[in-house]
Amino acid sequence: MHRIIVFLGPSLDLNAAEKILTAEYRPPAKRGDLLRASEEGATIIGLIDGVFHQESAVAHREILAAVKKGVTVVGASSMGALRAAEMDTLGMIGIGEVYRMYKSGELIADDEVALVFDPETGLSLSEPLINIRFTLREAERQGIITPQDHAILLSAARSVFYPQRTYPKIVSSAGDSLDALTQKRFLAWALDYAVDQKRQDAIEALEYIRGMVTEIPEAEK
């Protein structure tokens, strides 16, 4: 019988997560949490969200210790994607587009997935840069912004400190580089159609774990 522990925060709301996978959900992981989970008998650990600056982040050695103990450690979306890209050659499993982008070197900085959130509700209070990247790509694809607008907005987003990254703040930071009509059109579009890649990857990771535990062994088919 599997004991599944998933560290989850703003990447995906708990209600949605529980509909996908029955597991023990814990808040974003800090240093020592994965080690504790493996010592408590977890057979599968899902690392999605983790702390960055508030407290010490999840250590590589505790992930390695869990893997060596026989625990399956799956990472995606946020801290999980970052650590999986660093440790997939040592047994950690990476899932999702954010993981693949870190693995390929397209993403490097931790702040690509960093955000601030309300600790009481778990709701995001800023936009992670990786979601902004996907949103800008989609806005360009749909003709909401031009390739030049895309470059301007991405540059503006990167210049804003991660806790302050919101679409209005990014547009404001772009300033006169974008005409007023483009600013208004993009903000109105983003309100309804912004891409949440971290959420998509979190869902993919939970579905992957669900597939692991429901898979029928070959000998039993």
TAQUIFEN-V430585 format. One record per run of one state. SS is the DSSP state (H for helix, E for strand, L for the rest). FROM is the first residue (numbers start at 0). LEN is the number of residues. If there is no record, write none. Layout:
ss=SS from=FROM len=LEN
ss=SS from=FROM len=LEN
This chain:
ss=L from=0 len=3
ss=E from=3 len=4
ss=L from=7 len=6
ss=H from=13 len=7
ss=L from=20 len=3
ss=E from=23 len=3
ss=L from=26 len=2
ss=E from=28 len=1
ss=L from=29 len=3
ss=H from=32 len=7
ss=L from=39 len=4
ss=E from=43 len=4
ss=L from=47 len=2
ss=E from=49 len=1
ss=L from=50 len=9
ss=H from=59 len=9
ss=L from=68 len=3
ss=E from=71 len=5
ss=L from=76 len=2
ss=H from=78 len=12
ss=L from=90 len=2
ss=E from=92 len=3
ss=L from=95 len=1
ss=H from=96 len=8
ss=L from=104 len=5
ss=H from=109 len=3
ss=L from=112 len=4
ss=E from=116 len=1
ss=L from=117 len=6
ss=E from=123 len=1
ss=L from=124 len=4
ss=H from=128 len=13
ss=L from=141 len=5
ss=H from=146 len=13
ss=L from=159 len=2
ss=H from=161 len=3
ss=L from=164 len=2
ss=H from=166 len=11
ss=L from=177 len=2
ss=H from=179 len=14
ss=L from=193 len=3
ss=H from=196 len=18
ss=L from=214 len=3
ss=H from=217 len=3
ss=L from=220 len=1
